[in-house]
């Protein structure tokens, strides 16, 4: 149980750290948020929990493919925010990302990458 609590605290600490950087500097916050910290932490936790190398490698592999269709959202968000407000922008971006992800998965499936 202590291990699980420590795991949550460290992981939550990273999110808090990113938000604190973002408060002080848009550029620094963006840079730190762009680092794949969640993925790196996940890979570390999988390793520490003695998961097989194949599981850890698959996680990194699929993370790459799942990140690509999320990138357009980061351009759409600042465009929509001043026009429709935070809540509608967030909802729109989530729906847009789901659509882009679905289309992306369909496009790359013939190349042997099965995301769905």
Buried (B, 14 or more C-beta within 10 A) or exposed (E): EEEEEEBEEEBEEBEEEBEEBBEEEEEEBEEBBEEEBBBEBBBEBBEEEEBEEEEBEEBBEEBEBBEEBBEBBEEBBEEBBEEEEEEEBBEBBEEBBEEBBEEBBEEBEEEEBEBE
